[in-house]
Structures are given as structure tokens and as C-alpha cells.
Amino acid sequence: MNSHDVIIVGGGLAGLRAAIETSQYCDTAVISRVHPLRSHTGAAQGGINAALGNIEANKDDNWQKHAYDTIKGADFLADQDAVEVLTKGAPARIIEMEHWGCPFSRTAEGKIAQRPFAGLGYPRTCFAADKTGHYLLVTAYEQAVKRKVKFYDEWFVTSLITDKGAVKGLVAFDVITGDLKAFKAKGIVLATGGAGWIYGRTTNSMINTGSGMTMAYRAGVALKDMEFVQFHPTTLYPTCILMTEGARGEGAYIVNSQNERFMQRYAPKAMELAPRDIVARSIQTEINEGRGVKNLYVHLDIRHLGEKKIMLRLPGIRDLAMDFAAVDPIKDLIPIWPGQHYTMGGVDCNAKCETLIKGLYAAGECSCVSVHGANRLGGNSLLECVVFGKIAGEEAAKYARTITQDDTKESLLRDSLNAQKDHVARFYAGSGDEDPSIIREEMRNLMVEKVFLFRNRQDLEEAKAKLKQLKAKFSKLRPIIGYKVYNLDLIRAIELEEMLELSEVIVAGALGREESRGSHVRLDFPKRDDERFLKHTLAYKTPDGPRIEYSAVRITMYPPEERKY
Amino acid sequence: MSEPQKKILLRIQRFDPKMDTEPHYDVFDVLVRPRMTVLDAMFQVLEKQDRMLTFRYSCRSAVCGSCVAFINGKQRLACNTQVSTLGDEVTIAPLPHIPVVRDLVVDLRPFFNKMDLIKPYFEGKDPYPEKEFPQSIKDREAIDTVIDCIDCMACYSACPMSWTNEKYPGPAAFLKAARFINDTRDTATAERLRLVGCEDGIWRCHTVFNCADACPKKLNPTNYIQQLKRKTATHKH
């Protein structure tokens, strides 16, 4: 029996930051589906926000202004007490990462450099060239290694074990050997990242299948605000590889086929630095109205920044553009279109990362605290990972230390393990001849066709019906290869089951929300409707699909106002 | 109106050490799509032809290092290698000189365990100041690119000393040591120089530059190993 005081599921920045915290107080393990350094945090490019006031242009910046920008960016759906925790905590958490060695870019005075980012009133985004996520991930991993955190690399968690409203452990299998095992834990932190792979067009890693969200959902925790899906305006055509917002922060233009900087028609003040939801919709509108290049994409133009600045500040995206689109941004335009980028919704938790289940915490992209509301600002996701990763770690350790009596019944662990063994056995046995690859492709295309930037009731109803069909097909799956060692067929089937479940929740939330707010735009309800929908969507699992409830948004500082840029 | 679709031959090494006595190659016809990467081709095989095949993947944008393999005789990331650059036949094998788990999946543990030999984490000056450790733009430049290593193991697999000497930390570990030693904020230089300068350390490097040739991030571990040798020789303890 594997047993730990606290188990953290996920080895990205939020999980590692949680592990750094808990390992000071109790026995900690990180279970990760990939080696932690392969986590999706490493793909984050542009930076991490904090009101440090490190440059002339942001001297009078403060956490309140950061909070205001975040709340306005969120189209007033964020919980403002949580945003306060995020923005107040930001400077200390970033200084801490610097103290642990993160190689931030520097100002002439030797301070952490800061650049403008979309939707921010001040240049507030601390960065390390255009590979900030990679460097933060490596730094956090090094510190976790230093603290001798126990890592279970390439273990895939399939379910949580709970009893009387408290978490008791989890079931996972070793991808290398295929062996299923039950783990006992007093506290568990979910830090499994987003669910971008549900969409056929996404910047996300292929491992971002939302597994922590599904686990919590199946255990009875609500998923919050899942209809809010961020589409990044500048992803490479056609692979959807991210072209950082930092490019626009450094002064990039976005132009249509007529070489027009069309953002002047959508956000005359902020131009290219309007928030992501607005720029993404503007790009898609240009393409839809025939001003895209070949009616497919528009161009990101950084040529005027010059070779020196590009090599200093944006070397990574130059490499990506050359490798994946065969263009050199120093002299060529970069073909871009919007793609899924971030899951604003997630496991319902409060500003202490606590969920409905005692001992179960969530942090990072898989959680919904909520600090991002209806639209996340660039530079706030890495920040969320370090601020709430630490808090989740603290709270989980605190909780674990209150449990002095081990009352977990062996039979509970055994039954949970056997249930998962049966589940896997059913995959091996098969129940029909449906091909999971085809179901996956249909689901991913469906979500792009019907549940993307512009939504309406008819499309969403069609998506709902089609998802039902896909789930029915999934229940008649061909036998999964019965092979133990590194079985991709099995892993991908389990992930598909999770993604189908989450797709349903996204669609249910989008159908219920008859308004347009942040990333969620209903063409049939084009206005924000504070009277009816200034509230969070909560989706609970039932045998007949998600049951939707709503909860109040906590507004402590800034009352809702019109969102203009 | 449809053009005849171009196909290539994908030869993939198959091996399960628990079941097979030796590796063999399977050959697949793969339909080429525009801008197809080797990783795309591998997925086409997995989804359409052979669901037993196994390999690692994650970011598919050359930042995570998961999908590194021995592709047409060279260590490369499958995700940023365009099929069109390789001709009509593509041969994929696991990274050489690393124990195979199955097919293209190799054992990561030896590589990461050897990282521990060089104290693979930052040590700042105690007590930490309230603000960031100051670092000039020029000092920060000293760690440019060396911090870009993605731990994909390409260099480790290409290094002849790593093939034969189990105690040799390897190019990536030395690169990481150099990353800290060149960082003006780090305080463990003396200890790290002692660690890398040990009997099975940097002096074993044969300076054949295989690691630099193999690196998909165009880093040059050999240069840093040479730099470490100079620093070890001149450092005042």
C-alpha cells in the first residue's frame, strides 16, 4: 500500500509549487501523467503579472490596479475576494521564484523586467524572454527535487477515493508497468491543468484532457463556469501553436488580407492589446467577412521590431514560426488564427482552494477559484499557479496534520481499486466495434464547429445531441488492446471518456447562459445580462447528464460596469 | 480533381524487452499531408494501422522534449521534424544507448538520476533579500540559451562517454551545472566545480561535439564543458 500525507496530482507549476509547500510540513508525493518537465506549463511564453513597479512606466502601479484590470478582463464574473488574494500575493510569489533561480529578463537597473500585456493598464508582466513558463517550470521542479519530494512519474490517476464527504486516497496506474494501485492520502491537491484537447483547434499539449476536473466531477464536486473557454487570438495557422501575446506586448501588429490593422475598428484605444476574447473575435470576424488571407487566417507582423529586439525578446516564437510554418518573422508575416487556449472553468473551490470534499483541494488551470471569470488576462495563469499552488499546499498540509487517527478502511481502498480494475477490464473486453480515434476526431471537430467563438442555441442543441450520440458510440467501443506496458490505446480511451464528459458540461453551461460575457458569446443573446447572469454556473454530475445550478459572484471592490477598450 | 496522394514508408523499430529476444522493424505506408511532422505520421500509424505502437508525446511544439527519437540516423524531436525534409523513407528508432521500455519509449531514470550528481538546483545567498537579487542585463546574458535545455536526452544518447561510463553525469547535467555556475546569483560555484571536476566528471569528455550535433535546441554542451574545465583549473578554493 502506497500511503502519503498529501498527494498532489499533476507535476506542472501549480502542482510543484504546492509540493514545495507541503513538503515543509509533511510527507508529500507528486503523481504525474508525464515527467513533470513535460508538463504544459513549459509551453507558456509571455510572462507572469505582478504590480512590482520596476520600470518608469509602472511606478504607481499597485495590487488594486492589477485587481481592477483582472476583474474588468473577467467581465466582472471573477470573485473579487479571490482576485485580491491573487494580486496581493503576486509580488512575493514572483520574487520567491526569482530567489529560487528563475532567470527573469532584466531592466537596466538589474530588476525583473516588465512588459505590456493585453488588458493591463500598466506594463505589469514579468518575463524571461518568451519562455517564461519553461523557466518557471524548471525552477519549481529543481526546488521540489531539492526538497526531496517523492515523484511518481508517468502514473495515471483514474479516480479519487472518498468516504463520508472526505478524501481518502486515489487509484492510479503505472503507465510503464500497467499495474493499478490504490494510494492512501489524508489530503489531495488536484493540479492537472486544462482541458484544451477537447477542441480540434488548441494551443494545449496533447495531455491536457482535463482529467482532474473529471475526477472531481465524478466524486460529486461541481464544475464551475465551464462554458468559459478562452480562445487565443494569435495561434499559428494551421497547427495552433501559440504565438505569445508578448509579441503584441512588444508592439506587433495584426493585419488582414488588405494589410489593414483592423483592430482600430474593434478596440480603437487598446488596438492589438485589447483582451484576448475581443481580439480573437475580431480576427474571426475579419476572416468570416472575407478579409482573411485565403479566407483562413490573418497575419501577425513583428518585422518592424527589428532583428535585434526579436532575437532578444521573442527568440522562441521565431523558432516556432520557422519550424512549424516555414516563415522567418524577421522578414515574413506570420499566419495566425484563433485557437482554444485556456479553460477558465474548473473544479469549484474557494480562495483557500478548498472543494466540497474535505481534504480535496484544487489549484491552477484545473481549478475555478474564480479569478479569471469570463475571460482570463494573459500573464495571470502562471501567476495563479504560484499563488494558489502555495495556498493549496498550505491548506492541504494543515488539514493532513489534523488527521491523527487513521480510520480509512482497507475494504474501501480494495473496493475502489477493484472498481477501477473492472472498468479497465470492460475496456479490454470491448462491447462493440466503434473506433475511439474516430469518436475523438468527431468530438474535437464538433466543439470547433458548434461551441467555439460565436455560439447560438441551435448550434449548442445540435452539439448536445451529437455528444449524446458520441457517448452512445463510446459505450460500444471495440476491445482496447490488452497490453500492460505503456498502453496508449488504453490511456487514450480513458482520456476520451473524460473529455466526452467535460464537453457535455461545457455545452450545458453554454446553453444555460443566455447572455454574452467575456469569452462566451451567444449571437442570440448579444448583450451581457447582469440581472439574470451575474452568477457562476455550477454543474453537478447526475446519471442523466449535468445538473446546472448557479451561485452568486462575490463583489467586494468594483461594481460591474460596461467593458470597453 | 483529386491528385494522387503522396505516400511515404515509415519504418519503426519495435521491441518489448519482456517479450521479444531482439528488436525488429515494422514498415507502414503513411499518407502525407501538407506540413506533416514525424509525430503526425506516428499518430497516423497508431490510429489507423497499429494501436500496439507506443511512444511519448505531450506539447507537440518542441518545448517539452517528450517525443525525441532516433529519426533517420539522428536524435530529433518528432514533433518539429517535417516529413518533407526526410525523403520517401523515414526510419524511427528509440534513442540509442538507453534501455528501452517498449517500442520508442525509453527509460528516463538513468538520465534524471545522474542530474543529481551536479546539485541540480539553485542556491541563493542567504538570507534572501526582500526584493529580487539584482542582476545586470549583461550578467543575465551570460546564462542566455544555456537555460533553454528541455532535458530531452538527445545529447545524453549521442555521447560516447555516457555510453560506456555509468558514473559520467553526461552533457545535459554539465550544461545544467554551467547554467548555475554562470549565474551571478548562484552561490554554490565551488561545490559544483568540485562535483563536475571529479574523477568521472568533465575531464572524461572527448570533445567530439556529438552532443552539440544532437541538440534539437541548438545548444552546445561541449563548449560549456570546455568552459567548466577552464573554471575548474583556475578556481581558487
Contacts between the chains, C-beta under 8 A, distances in Angstrom:
chain1	res1	chain2	res2	distance
A	34	B	56	7.6
A	34	B	58	5.5
A	34	B	64	7.8
A	34	B	66	6.7
A	35	B	66	8.0
A	35	B	108	5.9
A	35	B	112	7.6
A	37	B	64	7.3
A	37	B	65	7.1
A	37	B	150	7.4
A	37	B	151	5.3
A	38	B	56	7.7
A	38	B	58	4.6
A	38	B	59	7.4
A	38	B	64	4.4
A	38	B	65	6.6
A	38	B	66	4.8
A	39	B	58	7.7
A	39	B	64	7.6
A	40	B	58	7.3
A	40	B	59	6.8
A	42	B	59	6.7
A	42	B	63	5.0
A	42	B	64	5.4
A	42	B	150	7.4
A	43	B	59	5.2
A	43	B	61	6.2
A	43	B	63	5.2
A	43	B	64	7.3
A	95	B	130	7.6
A	95	B	131	6.5
A	95	B	132	5.5
A	98	B	132	4.4
A	98	B	133	6.6
A	99	B	124	5.2
A	99	B	128	4.7
A	99	B	132	7.4
A	99	B	133	6.7
A	100	B	121	8.0
A	100	B	122	5.7
A	100	B	124	7.3
A	101	B	121	7.3
A	101	B	122	2.8
A	101	B	124	7.1
A	101	B	180	7.5
A	101	B	183	7.0
A	101	B	185	7.1
A	101	B	186	7.0
A	103	B	140	6.8
A	103	B	143	5.6
A	103	B	147	5.1
A	103	B	183	7.2
A	104	B	132	7.4
A	105	B	140	6.7
A	106	B	135	5.5
A	106	B	136	6.7
A	106	B	137	5.0
A	106	B	140	4.8
A	107	B	137	7.8
A	108	B	137	6.6
A	109	B	134	7.6
A	110	B	134	3.8
A	110	B	135	5.4
A	110	B	136	5.0
A	110	B	137	7.6
A	110	B	139	7.9
A	111	B	131	7.6
A	111	B	132	6.2
A	111	B	134	7.0
A	112	B	132	5.3
A	131	B	63	7.7
A	131	B	148	6.8
A	134	B	63	6.0
A	134	B	148	7.6
A	134	B	150	7.3
A	135	B	147	6.2
A	138	B	147	7.7
A	139	B	122	7.1
A	142	B	120	6.0
A	142	B	121	3.8
A	142	B	122	6.3
A	143	B	121	6.2
A	143	B	122	7.8
A	145	B	116	7.7
A	145	B	120	6.3
A	145	B	121	6.0
A	146	B	121	4.2
A	153	B	108	7.0
A	176	B	101	5.8
A	205	B	58	4.7
A	205	B	59	4.5
A	205	B	60	7.1
A	205	B	64	6.9
A	206	B	57	5.5
A	206	B	58	6.2
A	206	B	59	7.7
A	206	B	60	6.0
A	207	B	58	5.1
A	238	B	35	7.5
A	239	B	35	7.4
A	239	B	60	7.7
A	239	B	61	7.8
A	241	B	60	7.8
A	241	B	61	4.5
A	242	B	61	7.3
A	316	B	63	7.9
A	319	B	62	7.5
A	320	B	61	6.3
A	320	B	62	7.1
A	323	B	62	6.3
A	323	B	80	4.5
A	323	B	82	8.0
A	324	B	35	7.4
A	324	B	61	7.2
A	324	B	80	6.9
A	325	B	35	7.8
A	326	B	35	7.7
A	437	B	47	4.0
A	437	B	48	7.5
A	481	B	51	5.5
A	481	B	52	5.8
A	483	B	52	6.5
A	485	B	16	6.4
A	485	B	18	6.8
A	485	B	54	7.6
A	485	B	101	6.5
A	485	B	102	4.7
A	486	B	54	4.5
A	486	B	101	5.9
A	486	B	102	5.1
A	486	B	103	7.7
A	486	B	105	5.0
A	487	B	54	7.3
A	488	B	46	6.3
A	488	B	51	7.4
A	488	B	53	7.3
A	488	B	54	5.2
A	488	B	55	7.6
A	489	B	51	4.5
A	489	B	52	7.6
